[in-house]
């Protein structure tokens, strides 16, 4: 007999379902079928493999392939049934009093084409995208979620405080990264960092030193790093850290499902003056943005103001990357995934709302020297951004 941990309570899950039902009604959908792990957890309280049917009106039905008993223990939903095949979904819906939908919403931003074709055949109806509504619902956090993210931020601060004990000249990046990650794991880091973007993947985060910190990668991030192989193509590599180099520790703490994205710069002795100057400029931009990012502010407008501020202090060409493929965002929503709405990005029309949470990351990439800048997970409040982290933003010098 296993004692499974209960997921979010009914008073957390049921309002989420109701908000999606409202969105379905406004868009003239008959129902949504949720299959992606993170969305499944968000709307049911469990990530066990299965299919969550949410009608525009009526009670949600969770159909579980694996593992039924665990899903029943974790989810507060009333209607949970074991099901061996998606082909049996229509008959099961009818058994529970649901009419088959004429227009079905699914997460087409992440659903593989083969599954889309399979469900189109199973239901024999129009299958359209409901992912935008789902992501907008998830963008505004509840008090329950905010509290979980505050706790993750406190643990991220603990990891940052341990870093000076681990960094030392002559140690390989990947060795230091492993020691930091082991400590994070001991604090309860869940290990998995979920991303929604196709091809997006991350293992804890990036520990990068010196000029190697400015090496770009395929990841949607201003920093990349050489990585441990050409396949991973990002993060810590086998380079040995040297005295006089900066070390970027840009790590995600994921605890109980929820994420805090957190970056700090450490110095192995004295750094070139340009790194301190650039870092101070990024802290000023962070402070200014905190006052701009109020409810009702347009994300694309905030992005442009940050670009203008970077250009004014001489970093227009190196802000958030170098060259034509530099990153076109300066912040991103976080929650259960690392790349949630909203995005502080070029041409984004979404307006901020109170209780959205953003990882704000103004950074400068300085080829030959490394990286300067900061990242904090921030809560949108009526007065602007409020950092969930408490660890100091300044460059931290590591004593010999």
C-alpha positions as CSV (number, residue, x, y, z in Angstrom):
1,X,0.0,0.0,0.0
2,X,1.4,3.4,-1.0
3,X,0.7,6.6,0.7
4,X,0.4,9.1,-2.1
5,X,0.7,12.8,-1.4
6,X,-2.4,14.8,-2.0
7,X,-2.2,17.4,-4.7
8,X,-3.8,20.9,-4.7
9,X,-7.1,21.0,-2.8
10,X,-10.5,21.1,-4.4
11,X,-10.8,24.8,-3.6
12,X,-7.8,25.4,-5.8
13,X,-8.6,23.0,-8.7
14,X,-12.3,23.6,-9.1
15,X,-12.1,27.4,-9.8
16,X,-9.4,26.7,-12.4
17,X,-11.8,24.3,-14.2
18,X,-14.6,26.9,-13.9
19,X,-12.4,29.5,-15.5
20,X,-11.6,27.2,-18.5
21,X,-15.3,26.4,-18.8
22,X,-16.0,30.1,-19.1
23,X,-13.4,30.5,-21.8
24,X,-14.9,27.5,-23.6
25,X,-18.3,29.1,-23.6
26,X,-17.0,32.5,-24.9
27,X,-15.2,30.7,-27.8
28,X,-18.2,28.4,-28.6
29,X,-16.3,25.2,-27.7
30,X,-18.4,22.3,-26.5
31,X,-15.5,20.9,-24.4
32,X,-11.7,20.6,-23.9
33,X,-9.6,17.5,-23.7
34,X,-6.5,18.1,-21.7
35,X,-3.5,15.7,-22.3
36,X,-0.3,17.6,-21.7
37,X,1.3,16.8,-18.3
38,X,1.5,20.3,-16.9
39,X,-2.0,21.3,-18.0
40,X,-3.3,18.0,-16.7
41,X,-1.8,18.7,-13.3
42,X,-3.0,22.3,-13.3
43,X,-6.6,21.4,-13.9
44,X,-6.8,18.0,-12.1
45,X,-4.2,18.0,-9.4
46,X,-2.4,15.0,-10.8
47,X,0.0,14.4,-13.7
48,X,-0.7,10.7,-14.0
49,X,-1.2,9.6,-17.6
50,X,-4.6,10.1,-18.9
51,X,-7.2,12.4,-20.5
52,X,-9.1,15.2,-18.7
53,X,-12.5,16.0,-20.3
54,X,-13.8,19.4,-19.3
55,X,-17.2,20.2,-20.8
56,X,-18.3,23.8,-21.3
57,X,-21.0,23.0,-18.8
58,X,-21.1,20.1,-16.3
59,X,-18.6,18.2,-14.3
60,X,-15.1,17.4,-15.4
61,X,-14.2,13.7,-16.0
62,X,-10.6,12.4,-15.5
63,X,-9.9,9.2,-17.4
64,X,-6.7,7.6,-16.2
65,X,-4.5,5.2,-18.1
66,X,-1.6,5.0,-15.6
67,X,-1.7,5.2,-12.6
68,X,-5.3,5.1,-11.6
69,X,-5.0,4.6,-7.8
70,X,-2.4,7.3,-7.5
71,X,-4.5,9.7,-9.6
72,X,-7.5,9.1,-7.5
73,X,-5.5,9.8,-4.3
74,X,-3.9,13.0,-5.7
75,X,-6.8,14.6,-7.5
76,X,-9.8,16.3,-5.8
77,X,-12.0,15.8,-8.8
78,X,-15.1,13.7,-8.1
79,X,-15.3,11.8,-11.4
80,X,-12.2,9.7,-12.0
81,X,-12.3,6.5,-14.0
82,X,-9.8,4.0,-15.2
83,X,-9.5,3.7,-19.0
84,X,-7.3,1.4,-21.1
85,X,-7.4,3.2,-24.5
86,X,-8.3,6.7,-25.9
87,X,-10.6,4.9,-28.3
88,X,-12.9,4.2,-25.4
89,X,-13.3,7.9,-24.5
90,X,-16.5,8.6,-26.5
91,X,-18.3,5.6,-24.9
92,X,-17.1,6.6,-21.5
93,X,-18.3,10.2,-21.9
94,X,-21.7,8.9,-22.9
95,X,-21.7,6.6,-19.8
96,X,-21.2,9.7,-17.7
97,X,-24.0,11.6,-19.4
98,X,-21.9,13.8,-21.7
99,X,-23.0,14.5,-25.3
100,X,-20.1,14.1,-27.7
101,X,-18.7,17.5,-28.7
102,X,-19.1,19.1,-32.1
103,X,-16.2,21.4,-31.4
104,X,-13.4,20.2,-29.2
105,X,-10.5,22.2,-27.8
106,X,-7.1,20.7,-27.3
107,X,-3.6,22.1,-26.6
108,X,-2.5,22.3,-30.2
109,X,0.6,24.3,-29.3
110,X,2.1,21.2,-27.8
111,X,0.1,18.2,-29.1
112,X,2.1,16.1,-31.6
113,X,0.5,15.9,-35.0
114,X,0.0,12.1,-34.8
115,X,-2.1,12.6,-31.6
116,X,-4.1,15.4,-33.2
117,X,-5.0,13.1,-36.1
118,X,-5.8,10.3,-33.7
119,X,-8.2,12.4,-31.6
120,X,-9.8,13.9,-34.7
121,X,-10.6,10.4,-35.8
122,X,-11.8,9.2,-32.4
123,X,-14.2,12.1,-32.0
124,X,-15.1,12.7,-35.6
125,X,-15.5,16.5,-34.9
126,X,-13.6,19.7,-35.3
127,X,-10.5,19.8,-33.0
128,X,-9.3,23.4,-32.5
129,X,-6.7,25.1,-30.4
130,X,-7.6,26.0,-26.8
131,X,-4.0,26.6,-25.6
132,X,-4.1,30.4,-25.6
133,X,-7.0,30.4,-23.1
134,X,-5.2,27.8,-21.0
135,X,-2.0,29.8,-20.9
136,X,-3.8,33.1,-20.1
137,X,-5.6,31.4,-17.2
138,X,-2.4,30.0,-15.9
139,X,-0.6,33.3,-16.2
140,X,-2.4,34.8,-13.1
141,X,-1.4,33.0,-10.0
142,X,-3.6,32.2,-7.0
143,X,-2.5,32.8,-3.4
144,X,-1.8,29.1,-3.2
145,X,0.6,29.3,-6.2
146,X,2.3,32.5,-5.0
147,X,3.0,30.9,-1.7
148,X,4.6,27.8,-3.3
149,X,6.7,30.1,-5.5
150,X,7.8,32.2,-2.5
151,X,9.0,28.9,-0.9
152,X,10.9,28.0,-4.1
153,X,12.5,31.4,-4.1
154,X,13.6,31.0,-0.5
155,X,15.3,27.7,-1.5
156,X,16.9,29.4,-4.5
157,X,18.4,31.9,-2.1
158,X,19.8,29.1,-0.1
159,X,21.5,27.6,-3.1
160,X,23.0,31.0,-4.0
161,X,24.3,31.4,-0.5
162,X,26.1,28.0,-0.8
163,X,27.8,28.9,-4.1
164,X,30.8,30.7,-2.6
165,X,31.7,27.6,-0.7
166,X,31.8,25.6,-3.9
167,X,33.5,27.9,-6.5
168,X,37.3,27.9,-6.7
169,X,40.0,28.5,-9.3
170,X,41.0,25.3,-11.0
171,X,37.7,23.5,-10.5
172,X,35.8,22.5,-13.7
173,X,32.5,24.2,-14.3
174,X,30.7,20.9,-14.5
175,X,32.2,19.7,-11.2
176,X,31.0,22.9,-9.4
177,X,27.6,22.6,-11.2
178,X,27.2,19.0,-9.9
179,X,28.0,20.0,-6.3
180,X,25.5,22.9,-6.5
181,X,22.8,20.7,-8.0
182,X,23.3,18.0,-5.4
183,X,22.8,20.6,-2.7
184,X,19.6,21.8,-4.5
185,X,18.4,18.3,-4.6
186,X,19.0,17.8,-0.9
187,X,16.7,20.9,-0.3
188,X,13.9,19.2,-2.3
189,X,14.5,20.3,-5.9
190,X,12.2,18.1,-8.0
191,X,14.9,17.6,-10.7
192,X,12.6,18.1,-13.6
193,X,12.3,21.7,-15.0
194,X,9.4,21.8,-17.4
195,X,9.3,23.9,-20.6
196,X,6.4,24.3,-23.0
197,X,8.4,25.4,-26.1
198,X,9.0,22.5,-28.5
199,X,12.7,21.6,-28.2
200,X,13.1,23.6,-25.0
201,X,15.0,21.7,-22.4
202,X,17.0,22.6,-19.3
203,X,18.8,20.7,-16.6
204,X,18.7,22.8,-13.4
205,X,20.3,25.8,-15.2
206,X,23.6,27.3,-16.3
207,X,26.9,27.6,-14.5
208,X,29.2,29.5,-16.8
209,X,32.6,31.1,-16.3
210,X,34.7,33.8,-18.0
211,X,34.6,34.1,-21.8
212,X,32.8,30.7,-22.0
213,X,29.8,32.4,-20.4
214,X,29.3,34.5,-23.5
215,X,29.2,31.4,-25.8
216,X,25.6,31.3,-27.3
217,X,23.5,28.3,-27.7
218,X,20.2,27.1,-29.3
219,X,18.3,27.7,-26.1
220,X,15.9,30.6,-25.9
221,X,18.1,32.3,-23.4
222,X,20.7,35.2,-23.6
223,X,23.3,32.8,-22.1
224,X,24.3,29.4,-23.5
225,X,27.6,27.9,-22.6
226,X,29.6,25.1,-24.2
227,X,27.9,22.3,-22.3
228,X,29.1,18.8,-21.7
229,X,28.6,17.6,-25.3
230,X,27.5,18.9,-28.7
231,X,24.1,17.2,-28.1
232,X,23.4,19.1,-24.9
233,X,24.8,22.2,-26.4
234,X,24.4,24.4,-23.3
235,X,25.3,24.8,-19.7
236,X,28.4,23.9,-17.8
237,X,31.3,22.4,-19.6
238,X,34.7,21.0,-18.7
239,X,36.5,24.3,-18.7
240,X,38.3,25.1,-15.5
241,X,37.4,28.3,-13.7
242,X,40.2,30.8,-13.4
243,X,41.1,33.6,-10.9
244,X,39.9,36.9,-12.2
245,X,36.9,35.4,-14.0
246,X,33.2,36.0,-13.4
247,X,30.9,33.0,-12.8
248,X,27.2,33.1,-13.7
249,X,25.0,30.8,-11.7
250,X,21.6,31.0,-13.4
251,X,19.6,28.3,-11.8
252,X,15.9,27.3,-11.6
253,X,14.6,26.0,-8.3
254,X,11.6,23.7,-8.9
255,X,9.8,22.6,-5.8
256,X,6.4,21.0,-5.4
257,X,5.8,21.8,-9.1
258,X,6.5,25.5,-8.9
259,X,9.5,27.4,-10.2
260,X,11.8,30.2,-9.2
261,X,14.3,31.4,-11.8
262,X,17.3,33.0,-10.2
263,X,20.7,34.3,-11.5
264,X,23.6,35.8,-9.7
265,X,27.2,36.8,-10.7
266,X,30.1,35.6,-8.6
267,X,33.7,36.8,-8.9
268,X,36.8,34.7,-8.4
269,X,38.8,37.7,-7.2
270,X,38.8,41.0,-8.9
271,X,37.0,41.4,-12.2
272,X,37.6,43.7,-15.2
273,X,36.0,47.1,-14.5
274,X,33.7,46.7,-17.5
275,X,31.9,43.8,-15.8
276,X,31.1,45.8,-12.7
277,X,30.0,48.8,-14.8
278,X,27.7,46.6,-16.9
279,X,26.3,44.8,-13.9
280,X,25.5,48.1,-12.2
281,X,23.7,49.3,-15.3
282,X,21.6,46.1,-15.3
283,X,20.6,46.6,-11.7
284,X,19.4,50.1,-12.6
285,X,17.3,48.7,-15.5
286,X,15.9,46.1,-13.1
287,X,14.9,48.9,-10.7
288,X,13.3,51.0,-13.4
289,X,11.4,48.1,-14.8
290,X,10.0,47.3,-11.4
291,X,8.2,50.6,-11.5
292,X,7.0,50.3,-15.1
293,X,5.6,46.8,-14.8
294,X,2.3,47.6,-13.2
295,X,-1.1,46.1,-13.9
296,X,-2.3,47.4,-17.3
297,X,1.2,48.0,-18.7
298,X,1.7,46.4,-22.1
299,X,4.5,43.8,-22.2
300,X,5.9,45.0,-25.6
301,X,6.1,48.6,-24.3
302,X,8.0,47.5,-21.2
303,X,10.4,45.6,-23.4
304,X,11.0,48.7,-25.6
305,X,11.6,50.8,-22.5
306,X,14.2,48.3,-21.3
307,X,15.9,48.3,-24.7
308,X,16.0,52.1,-24.7
309,X,17.4,52.2,-21.2
310,X,20.2,49.7,-22.2
311,X,21.1,51.8,-25.2
312,X,21.2,55.0,-23.1
313,X,23.9,53.5,-20.9
314,X,25.9,52.1,-23.9
315,X,24.8,48.5,-24.0
316,X,22.4,48.6,-26.9
317,X,24.5,46.2,-29.0
318,X,25.2,43.7,-26.3
319,X,21.9,43.7,-24.3
320,X,20.4,40.2,-24.2
321,X,22.9,38.9,-26.6
322,X,25.1,39.9,-29.6
323,X,24.3,39.9,-33.3
324,X,21.2,39.2,-35.3
325,X,20.1,36.2,-33.3
326,X,20.1,38.0,-29.9
327,X,17.2,37.2,-27.6
328,X,14.1,39.4,-28.2
329,X,12.8,39.2,-24.7
330,X,13.9,40.5,-21.3
331,X,11.5,38.6,-19.0
332,X,9.2,35.6,-19.1
333,X,6.4,34.2,-17.0
334,X,7.1,31.3,-14.7
335,X,4.9,28.9,-12.7
336,X,4.7,25.2,-13.3
337,X,6.7,25.8,-16.5
338,X,9.7,28.0,-17.2
339,X,8.2,29.7,-20.2
340,X,4.7,30.8,-19.2
341,X,2.8,34.0,-20.1
342,X,3.5,36.9,-19.9
343,X,6.6,37.6,-22.1
344,X,8.3,40.9,-21.8
345,X,9.1,40.7,-25.5
346,X,9.1,42.5,-28.8
347,X,5.6,43.3,-30.1
348,X,3.8,41.6,-27.2
349,X,0.3,43.1,-26.7
350,X,-0.6,41.3,-23.5
351,X,-1.3,43.6,-20.6
352,X,0.1,42.8,-17.2
353,X,-2.3,41.8,-14.4
354,X,-1.9,41.7,-10.7
355,X,-0.5,38.4,-9.4
356,X,1.3,37.5,-12.7
357,X,4.8,36.3,-12.0
358,X,7.7,37.2,-14.2
359,X,11.4,36.1,-14.3
360,X,13.0,39.5,-15.2
361,X,16.5,39.0,-16.6
362,X,18.3,42.1,-17.9
363,X,21.7,40.8,-19.0
364,X,24.7,42.1,-21.0
365,X,26.8,39.6,-23.0
366,X,30.4,40.8,-23.3
367,X,32.4,38.5,-25.7
368,X,35.8,37.7,-24.3
369,X,34.8,38.7,-20.7
370,X,31.6,36.9,-20.0
371,X,28.2,38.0,-18.7
372,X,26.9,40.7,-16.4
373,X,23.3,41.1,-15.1
374,X,20.7,39.7,-12.9
375,X,17.6,37.5,-12.8
376,X,14.8,37.6,-10.2
377,X,11.4,36.0,-10.1
378,X,9.0,39.0,-9.5
379,X,5.4,39.3,-8.5
380,X,3.2,41.9,-10.3
381,X,1.5,44.1,-7.7
382,X,-0.4,47.3,-7.9
383,X,2.8,49.2,-7.0
384,X,5.0,47.3,-9.6
385,X,7.3,44.3,-9.3
386,X,8.1,42.7,-6.0
387,X,11.0,40.3,-6.0
388,X,10.4,36.9,-4.4
389,X,14.2,36.5,-3.8
390,X,16.1,38.1,-0.9
391,X,19.7,37.2,-1.9
392,X,21.7,40.4,-2.7
393,X,21.8,41.4,-6.4
394,X,25.4,42.7,-6.3
395,X,28.4,40.8,-7.7
396,X,29.6,38.4,-5.0
397,X,33.4,38.1,-4.6
398,X,34.5,34.6,-3.6
399,X,37.3,34.7,-1.1
400,X,40.5,32.7,-1.6
